[in-house]
Amino acid sequence: MNAIENFPFYKDLSDNERSVYRNTVRERNFSRGETIHRGDCAGLILVLRGRLRVFTVSEEGKEITLYRLTAGETCLLSASCMLSNISFEVFVTAETDCSLLLMPAAAFKELSENSLAVAKFANALMAERFSGAMWVLDQVLNKKFDARLASLLLQEKEYRNSDELKITHEQLAAHLGTVREAVSRMLKYFEEDGLVSLFRGGIRILDEQRLRALAQ
C-alpha cells in the first residue's frame, strides 16, 4: 500500500471521495521538538513514524499531556475547528523525528459530511480520545502524585525500551500538569528509596517491580 493511503477509512471511500483524498493528503516530516499544531486547525493527522505529544495549557500557563501518539495512530483534535461543540485549544509537538500524513481540515470536513465511513471513523476516534482525556482528569484529581509519576516513568521506559530515560524534570512536569520543583522533590524521594538513580539530563530505573506496585 502507498503510504498516502494509510488512513483507515481510505478503502471504504468512493472513487470521487478518493480523488478528494489523494488531492489533499500530504506526507510531511517533522524534527524532534517541532510544533505541528498550535490551535490553528492543522487538520487530521496520522503518524507514520515517530511519536507526537498532544497537550493543552491552563490559564496559568501549565501544560498537561492529554495523550501521545505513535505509528498508526490518528489525531482528530488537530482538526477541532471543523468539529461541533469543541472549543478548547490543543497543541501538538513532535517528541521524536517523525513522518505524518496530514489531511487539511476543509477536506476532512467535506469527506466526513459525505462519507459514512469517515463520519463513523471520526465519531469512534472522538469517543476514544474523550475517554482518554477523562482518564487523565481522573488521574489528576484522584491519584496520588507519587503514583502518577511512577506510572509516567514506566511509560517512558516502554517508549524507549530502556531503563535509562533521557528526559528532564521539566518535561515530566509538563506531562503531569505540575511544576518542575514538585517532580524534582518526588524523584529525590524515589532515589533515596532506591527506585531510581538521577543523573544529569536523565533518570535510571533501578527497581521496576516496586515502581509498578507504586503506580497501581
N, C-alpha and C positions, 0 to 999 in steps of 0.2 A: 504493500500500500504506500502511495505517496504520502509524505509527512503532512502535507497540507490537508489530507483527508482524515486526520486523526480525531476530529470532534466526533463523539459517539453517535450523534444523530445523522451524520453525513449519509450513511447507507439508506436512510429512510426518506431522503429528500427527493422531490420530483426533479425532472430534467431542468425545468425553469428555476427551481429553487437552488439546484446545484450550480447553475450559471451565476446566480447572485452570490452564492457562497464563494465560488472559485475566483470571482472578480473582486472580492473584497478581503478575503482572509490572507494574511501575510505571515511568513515566518520571520521572527526577529531575534537577535541575540543581545543579551544584556550582561554587563560585567557585575561582579560582586559589589554590593553596596549601592548600585544604581537605582534610582527611583523609577518605577514603571507606571504608577498611577498615584496621583495626588489630588483625588477628589474631582478630577477633570473629565470623568467618564471615558476612560480609555477604551472600553468595550469588553467583550468576552475574551478571557484568557485561558489557554490550555498550555500546561507545562509539558514540553517535550523532554527537557533535560535540565537538571539543577533543582534548586529549592527557592521558593518565594515565602516572604512573610507578609501577612495581611493584618493590619492593626488599625486601631482608632486612637484618637487623642482627646483627653478630657479638657474641660475649660481651664484647668490649672496647668495644662501642658504635659500631663503624664501620658505616656504611651502604654497601651496594653495589647498584647498579641491576641487576636481573635482565632486565628488558625494559621497553619503553614501548609504549603502545597509542594508536592514532589511530582515526579514524572507521571503523566496520565491523569492528573487532577486538574479541575477547572475552577476558575474564579468568576463568579457571577456578580458579586458586589461591585466590581470594577466597571460594570455597566449599569449601575444603580440609577442613573439619570433616566433610564428607559423603563424602570420598574415602578409600578404604582405604590404609593404609601411608604417609600424608602426615603428617609430624609436625613439620615446621618452620614457623615463622611467617613470613608475608609481610605487607607493608604496601602500601597503595595510596593515592596522593595525586593531586590534580588539578594538573597542570603549567600548565594554562590553564583558563579558564572552560569548562565542558563540560556536555553533556547525555548522560545514560546511561539504559539500560534495566537495571533490577535485578530479578532473579528470586530470591526468598528460597531459602535453602539447602534447606529442607524440601521445597519444591515441586520444586526441581531434582532432589533425591533421588528423590521419587516418580515423576517423569517418566522419569528415567534407568533406574529399575528396571522400568518398564512399557513404555517405548517403545524399540524397536530404533534408531530414528533418533537419539534423544537420546543413547543409550549409545554409538553409533558416533561421533557428534559429540564427545562428551566424551573418548573414547579417542584420537581423532585430535588433538584440541586438546592433551591432556596430553602426547602424544608430541612435538608441535611445541614446546611450552613447555619440556619436559625437554631437547630438543635445544638450544634457545636458552640455557638455563641452563648446559649443558655447554660451549657456546661461550664464555660469559662466564668460566667457570672456566679454560678453556684460555687465554683472553686474560690472565687474572690471573697464571697460573703460567708461561706460556711466551713472552709477548710483551713486548718492552721497553716501559718506561713512556712514553718519548717517542712511540713508535708508537701506543700506546693513546690518549694524549692527542690526538695529531694526528687519529686516527680519530674521536674524540668531537667535536672541533671541526668536522669536516666533516659529521658527523651533525647537529649543531646548526645548521649553515648550511642543510642541506636542510630541516629542520623550519621554519626561519624564512624561507627563501628570501631570505637577506640575508647579506652579508659582515660585517655589524655584529651582534655577538652580545651581547645584554643578559643576561649570566649571570655569577655571581660565582665566584671561585676555590673557595669553599666548596661551591657546588653541583656544580662539576666534580669536586671531590674525592669527594663523596658518590656520584656516578655510578661512579667508578673504584674505590671502596673504599680510599681512601688519605687522607692528611691534607692540609689546605689548604696548608701550607708546601711540600710536595713539588710541588704544582701550581704554586704561585707561582714557585718556582725554575725549573721547566721552561719556564713561559711567558716568564720573563725571558730564558732562553736562546733561545727561539723569536724573541723580539723583537730580541735582539742579532743574530740571524741573518737578520733581515728577513722572517720568515714571517708575523708578526702585529705589530700595534701594540696597546698596552694603554691603556685609558682608564678613568676612574672608573666602576665598575659594569659594565664590559664589555670585549670584545676585538674587534678588527677584523682579519679575514683579509686579508693582503696578497699572499700567494703560494700560491694554491690548488694549483697543479701540484706544487710541492715538498712541500706538506703531504701530498698524495696519495701521492707517492713514499715519504715517510717512513712513512705509515700502512701501506703494503704491505710 
